[in-house]
Amino acid sequence: MSSAAPARNEDTTAARLRALLVRAPMAVAFVRGQCFEVVSEEFNHLFGFGDDSDLAGQGTRVVHTTDLAHAGLNERAAAAFAAGRPLDEEIEYVKRDGHRFWGRLQATPVHWEAPGDEALWIVEDVTTARAQRLQPTWTAKHDAVTELANRREFERRLAEHVGSRRSEPVSVLWLDVDRFGEVVKDMGAEVGDHFLYGLGQMLIGKVRASDLVARLEDDHFAILLPDCDQHYAQIIAEKVRSAVAGYRLRWGLHRTRVKASLGVVQIQPALTTVEAVLGAGALACAEAKAAGGDSVRVFVSAGGYEELAG
């Protein structure tokens, strides 16, 4: 191979990076020594910079509200990187015109073997979402870790269907992450929380907009499926089970994967309360776990007794 070939490859890679930084709708920057080296067009726009100005070459202090806030961020990032973890937190930033906003910063070393060298920053404006989360009505209905509906809200929504005389079928999925305690034991509670958040976002992507995904407690999730009978609920459950099995947690140097057990129950006349419906789903899920996990079981009521069908 001629020496020109590696040069062409390097030119192609550089061109791709430039195109990505210009066209991608994401605020991305490469930071070295508390200085912005390369920034995306979206990153410049986010902080009020544009064609006549550029954050590249400027110190990272320019986007922070105070010297103390800037120093604190650098200390937290250094500690996280040294521990093999990225930094993921919400920070109050300042734009070029002095306007302040809240951004979610996800920062990670470009090379983990040299965590004090160059870092990648991804910033997302979360001002509106943060204000919403701080509202008492939001906190009363949502889980703080996953930002999904909490148990109270799920039970309230489920109660609208239990005992209803409407003809459309309604089903519930109960999901239990297999051996999640081992993840927390091996990697710590912080990694576990990030896993639960990512898992919750993945679950939302696997169901309809009309469905409700909730975290009930610990590693137990539930999904409310309006206008969905047992047959289709089981199909959805299998899709969710497969998605969980294929989900990878990547958090800094941490890598893990898990599987899940799911119980399926369609609301029926014999299940007259919210507790009965959730109990049936939990029972079916427990049967799935007893079968070795990574499986789905369906709750069936027939002949005056309750049985589980795989």
LOSE-265515 format. One record per residue (C-alpha): residue in one letter; z, y, x. Coordinates in pm, whole numbers, plus 50000, padded with zeros to 5 digits. Example, Ala and Ser with C-alpha at 12.3 -4.5 7.8 and 13.67 -1.06 7.14 Angstrom:
2
+------+-------+-------+-------+
: rest :    zz :    yy :    xx :
+------+-------+-------+-------+
:    a : 50780 : 49550 : 51230 :
:    s : 50714 : 49894 : 51367 :
+------+-------+-------+-------+
//
This chain:
310
+------+-------+-------+-------+
: rest :    zz :    yy :    xx :
+------+-------+-------+-------+
:    m : 50000 : 50000 : 50000 :
:    s : 49910 : 50342 : 50137 :
:    s : 50169 : 50613 : 50192 :
:    a : 49997 : 50814 : 49923 :
:    a : 50111 : 50571 : 49653 :
:    p : 50487 : 50649 : 49681 :
:    a : 50403 : 51018 : 49682 :
:    r : 50203 : 50979 : 49360 :
:    n : 50494 : 50789 : 49203 :
:    e : 50734 : 51067 : 49301 :
:    d : 50497 : 51330 : 49160 :
:    t : 50469 : 51135 : 48834 :
:    t : 50847 : 51103 : 48804 :
:    a : 50895 : 51475 : 48869 :
:    a : 50630 : 51562 : 48611 :
:    r : 50796 : 51339 : 48354 :
:    l : 51134 : 51501 : 48420 :
:    r : 50986 : 51849 : 48381 :
:    a : 50820 : 51751 : 48054 :
:    l : 51146 : 51602 : 47928 :
:    l : 51346 : 51913 : 48016 :
:    v : 51094 : 52139 : 47842 :
:    r : 51017 : 51939 : 47529 :
:    a : 51322 : 51728 : 47448 :
:    p : 51537 : 51879 : 47168 :
:    m : 51851 : 51823 : 47373 :
:    a : 52063 : 52058 : 47583 :
:    v : 52071 : 51887 : 47923 :
:    a : 52171 : 52019 : 48265 :
:    f : 52225 : 51882 : 48614 :
:    v : 52530 : 52032 : 48784 :
:    r : 52631 : 52025 : 49148 :
:    g : 52924 : 52205 : 49307 :
:    q : 53004 : 52402 : 48990 :
:    c : 52649 : 52534 : 48978 :
:    f : 52362 : 52462 : 48740 :
:    e : 52078 : 52315 : 48944 :
:    v : 51831 : 52216 : 48673 :
:    v : 51860 : 52289 : 48301 :
:    s : 51647 : 52202 : 48001 :
:    e : 51482 : 52464 : 47786 :
:    e : 51712 : 52370 : 47499 :
:    f : 52016 : 52417 : 47726 :
:    n : 51904 : 52769 : 47810 :
:    h : 51845 : 52851 : 47443 :
:    l : 52183 : 52710 : 47342 :
:    f : 52357 : 52957 : 47570 :
:    g : 52133 : 53252 : 47484 :
:    f : 51907 : 53241 : 47787 :
:    g : 51528 : 53238 : 47762 :
:    d : 51199 : 53325 : 47925 :
:    d : 51335 : 53627 : 48111 :
:    s : 51646 : 53449 : 48234 :
:    d : 51756 : 53106 : 48343 :
:    l : 52090 : 52932 : 48391 :
:    a : 51947 : 52732 : 48681 :
:    g : 52106 : 52860 : 49001 :
:    q : 52402 : 53020 : 48823 :
:    g : 52761 : 52904 : 48840 :
:    t : 52903 : 52699 : 48554 :
:    r : 53175 : 52962 : 48510 :
:    v : 52923 : 53183 : 48324 :
:    v : 52934 : 52965 : 48010 :
:    h : 53315 : 52941 : 47993 :
:    t : 53547 : 53184 : 47822 :
:    t : 53799 : 53228 : 48106 :
:    d : 53863 : 53130 : 48466 :
:    l : 54148 : 52910 : 48346 :
:    a : 53926 : 52724 : 48099 :
:    h : 53665 : 52670 : 48369 :
:    a : 53917 : 52542 : 48622 :
:    g : 54076 : 52315 : 48364 :
:    l : 53741 : 52158 : 48278 :
:    n : 53665 : 52091 : 48644 :
:    e : 54003 : 51924 : 48690 :
:    r : 53963 : 51704 : 48383 :
:    a : 53609 : 51607 : 48479 :
:    a : 53714 : 51515 : 48833 :
:    a : 54001 : 51302 : 48703 :
:    a : 53779 : 51125 : 48449 :
:    f : 53501 : 51056 : 48701 :
:    a : 53750 : 50924 : 48957 :
:    a : 53881 : 50683 : 48692 :
:    g : 53528 : 50561 : 48616 :
:    r : 53507 : 50743 : 48283 :
:    p : 53270 : 51013 : 48159 :
:    l : 53411 : 51332 : 48013 :
:    d : 53358 : 51371 : 47639 :
:    e : 53536 : 51658 : 47468 :
:    e : 53488 : 51970 : 47261 :
:    i : 53503 : 52299 : 47449 :
:    e : 53478 : 52662 : 47343 :
:    y : 53181 : 52816 : 47522 :
:    v : 53043 : 53167 : 47545 :
:    k : 52677 : 53268 : 47512 :
:    r : 52501 : 53529 : 47721 :
:    d : 52563 : 53795 : 47453 :
:    g : 52935 : 53717 : 47438 :
:    h : 52920 : 53512 : 47118 :
:    r : 53150 : 53209 : 47127 :
:    f : 53083 : 52863 : 46990 :
:    w : 53226 : 52513 : 47012 :
:    g : 53024 : 52256 : 47202 :
:    r : 53069 : 51886 : 47259 :
:    l : 53028 : 51822 : 47629 :
:    q : 52931 : 51477 : 47751 :
:    a : 52941 : 51480 : 48131 :
:    t : 52885 : 51190 : 48367 :
:    p : 52812 : 51153 : 48739 :
:    v : 52448 : 51094 : 48827 :
:    h : 52571 : 50838 : 49082 :
:    w : 52901 : 50668 : 49007 :
:    e : 52941 : 50573 : 49372 :
:    a : 52960 : 50947 : 49446 :
:    p : 53144 : 51090 : 49142 :
:    g : 53210 : 51422 : 49314 :
:    d : 52843 : 51490 : 49379 :
:    e : 52591 : 51569 : 49103 :
:    a : 52672 : 51541 : 48731 :
:    l : 52470 : 51530 : 48411 :
:    w : 52582 : 51754 : 48125 :
:    i : 52474 : 51712 : 47764 :
:    v : 52603 : 51980 : 47526 :
:    e : 52578 : 51982 : 47146 :
:    d : 52680 : 52271 : 46920 :
:    v : 52957 : 52133 : 46694 :
:    t : 53090 : 52463 : 46559 :
:    t : 53011 : 52383 : 46196 :
:    a : 53120 : 52019 : 46218 :
:    r : 53445 : 52121 : 46388 :
:    a : 53524 : 52380 : 46121 :
:    q : 53458 : 52120 : 45855 :
:    r : 53688 : 51867 : 46022 :
:    l : 53969 : 52120 : 46035 :
:    q : 53959 : 52169 : 45658 :
:    p : 54252 : 51994 : 45481 :
:    t : 54011 : 51839 : 45231 :
:    w : 53811 : 51679 : 45515 :
:    t : 54111 : 51544 : 45704 :
:    a : 54252 : 51396 : 45384 :
:    k : 53936 : 51189 : 45331 :
:    h : 53830 : 51093 : 45683 :
:    d : 53949 : 50881 : 45972 :
:    a : 54024 : 51094 : 46279 :
:    v : 53885 : 50846 : 46535 :
:    t : 53556 : 50743 : 46374 :
:    e : 53502 : 51038 : 46136 :
:    l : 53417 : 50783 : 45868 :
:    a : 53581 : 50779 : 45527 :
:    n : 53943 : 50660 : 45546 :
:    r : 54106 : 50391 : 45336 :
:    r : 54233 : 50634 : 45078 :
:    e : 53887 : 50779 : 45015 :
:    f : 53725 : 50434 : 45013 :
:    e : 53972 : 50307 : 44754 :
:    r : 53914 : 50619 : 44541 :
:    r : 53538 : 50563 : 44545 :
:    l : 53575 : 50191 : 44484 :
:    a : 53802 : 50259 : 44186 :
:    e : 53511 : 50436 : 44015 :
:    h : 53334 : 50098 : 43994 :
:    v : 53617 : 49852 : 43929 :
:    g : 53636 : 49779 : 43557 :
:    s : 53328 : 49989 : 43488 :
:    r : 53108 : 49886 : 43198 :
:    r : 52795 : 50004 : 43373 :
:    s : 52541 : 49729 : 43419 :
:    e : 52438 : 49780 : 43782 :
:    p : 52602 : 49543 : 44033 :
:    v : 52831 : 49676 : 44307 :
:    s : 52934 : 49489 : 44620 :
:    v : 53174 : 49540 : 44909 :
:    l : 53157 : 49425 : 45270 :
:    w : 53475 : 49374 : 45472 :
:    l : 53414 : 49379 : 45850 :
:    d : 53659 : 49269 : 46118 :
:    v : 53565 : 49305 : 46487 :
:    d : 53623 : 48973 : 46663 :
:    r : 53877 : 48982 : 46948 :
:    f : 53885 : 49361 : 46958 :
:    g : 54240 : 49347 : 47094 :
:    e : 54099 : 49206 : 47417 :
:    v : 53878 : 49515 : 47459 :
:    v : 54176 : 49747 : 47422 :
:    k : 54388 : 49533 : 47655 :
:    d : 54122 : 49519 : 47926 :
:    m : 53983 : 49873 : 47902 :
:    g : 54249 : 50082 : 47736 :
:    a : 54293 : 50260 : 47404 :
:    e : 54063 : 50552 : 47495 :
:    v : 53767 : 50324 : 47556 :
:    g : 53857 : 50136 : 47238 :
:    d : 53845 : 50457 : 47035 :
:    h : 53503 : 50548 : 47174 :
:    f : 53382 : 50199 : 47089 :
:    l : 53506 : 50232 : 46730 :
:    y : 53337 : 50570 : 46694 :
:    g : 53006 : 50436 : 46825 :
:    l : 53034 : 50129 : 46608 :
:    g : 53096 : 50343 : 46301 :
:    q : 52787 : 50555 : 46372 :
:    m : 52581 : 50241 : 46419 :
:    l : 52702 : 50102 : 46085 :
:    i : 52597 : 50421 : 45906 :
:    g : 52249 : 50369 : 46045 :
:    k : 52229 : 50018 : 45898 :
:    v : 52299 : 50106 : 45534 :
:    r : 52158 : 50339 : 45270 :
:    a : 52255 : 50702 : 45229 :
:    s : 52416 : 50611 : 44895 :
:    d : 52647 : 50355 : 45060 :
:    l : 52991 : 50441 : 45194 :
:    v : 53117 : 50321 : 45533 :
:    a : 53490 : 50347 : 45597 :
:    r : 53743 : 50252 : 45859 :
:    l : 54036 : 50097 : 45676 :
:    e : 54267 : 50045 : 45973 :
:    d : 54254 : 49925 : 46335 :
:    d : 53924 : 49739 : 46378 :
:    h : 53873 : 49675 : 46006 :
:    f : 53580 : 49846 : 45833 :
:    a : 53452 : 49833 : 45477 :
:    i : 53116 : 49921 : 45322 :
:    l : 53072 : 50006 : 44955 :
:    l : 52728 : 49907 : 44824 :
:    p : 52648 : 50056 : 44480 :
:    d : 52360 : 49902 : 44286 :
:    c : 52365 : 49595 : 44511 :
:    d : 52423 : 49239 : 44398 :
:    q : 52577 : 48954 : 44597 :
:    h : 52241 : 48824 : 44721 :
:    y : 52130 : 49152 : 44873 :
:    a : 52482 : 49230 : 44995 :
:    q : 52473 : 48907 : 45193 :
:    i : 52138 : 49007 : 45344 :
:    i : 52285 : 49344 : 45446 :
:    a : 52593 : 49170 : 45586 :
:    e : 52376 : 48948 : 45805 :
:    k : 52186 : 49254 : 45927 :
:    v : 52514 : 49427 : 46011 :
:    r : 52651 : 49116 : 46183 :
:    s : 52340 : 49094 : 46400 :
:    a : 52355 : 49465 : 46482 :
:    v : 52718 : 49442 : 46593 :
:    a : 52636 : 49142 : 46813 :
:    g : 52361 : 49345 : 46977 :
:    y : 52570 : 49661 : 47016 :
:    r : 52671 : 49753 : 47372 :
:    l : 52953 : 49985 : 47465 :
:    r : 52873 : 50183 : 47777 :
:    w : 53150 : 50421 : 47868 :
:    g : 53137 : 50528 : 48228 :
:    l : 53172 : 50217 : 48441 :
:    h : 53297 : 50018 : 48141 :
:    r : 53063 : 49772 : 47972 :
:    t : 53150 : 49542 : 47687 :
:    r : 53013 : 49376 : 47375 :
:    v : 53177 : 49218 : 47074 :
:    k : 53088 : 49032 : 46757 :
:    a : 53213 : 49066 : 46402 :
:    s : 53311 : 48862 : 46099 :
:    l : 53213 : 48984 : 45753 :
:    g : 53325 : 48906 : 45402 :
:    v : 53104 : 48979 : 45101 :
:    v : 53229 : 49028 : 44746 :
:    q : 53052 : 49148 : 44435 :
:    i : 53272 : 49326 : 44184 :
:    q : 53322 : 49097 : 43884 :
:    p : 53539 : 49091 : 43570 :
:    a : 53797 : 48863 : 43732 :
:    l : 53866 : 49129 : 43997 :
:    t : 54038 : 49390 : 43785 :
:    t : 54187 : 49615 : 44055 :
:    v : 54086 : 49779 : 44380 :
:    e : 54344 : 49565 : 44559 :
:    a : 54190 : 49250 : 44415 :
:    v : 53840 : 49346 : 44532 :
:    l : 53957 : 49432 : 44883 :
:    g : 54171 : 49120 : 44892 :
:    a : 53870 : 48907 : 44804 :
:    g : 53664 : 49070 : 45077 :
:    a : 53943 : 49024 : 45330 :
:    l : 53981 : 48659 : 45227 :
:    a : 53610 : 48593 : 45279 :
:    c : 53624 : 48772 : 45615 :
:    a : 53924 : 48563 : 45720 :
:    e : 53725 : 48250 : 45640 :
:    a : 53442 : 48380 : 45861 :
:    k : 53687 : 48434 : 46147 :
:    a : 53837 : 48090 : 46096 :
:    a : 53487 : 47944 : 46130 :
:    g : 53463 : 48091 : 46479 :
:    g : 53364 : 48449 : 46407 :
:    d : 53023 : 48616 : 46429 :
:    s : 52948 : 48496 : 46078 :
:    v : 52936 : 48595 : 45711 :
:    r : 53118 : 48441 : 45416 :
:    v : 53079 : 48523 : 45047 :
:    f : 53362 : 48534 : 44794 :
:    v : 53280 : 48349 : 44474 :
:    s : 53488 : 48310 : 44158 :
:    a : 53392 : 48010 : 43946 :
:    g : 53552 : 47774 : 43701 :
:    g : 53875 : 47966 : 43695 :
:    y : 53939 : 47924 : 44066 :
:    e : 53834 : 48108 : 44379 :
:    e : 53630 : 47952 : 44654 :
:    l : 53435 : 48067 : 44959 :
:    a : 53068 : 48001 : 45015 :
:    g : 52900 : 48032 : 45353 :
+------+-------+-------+-------+
//
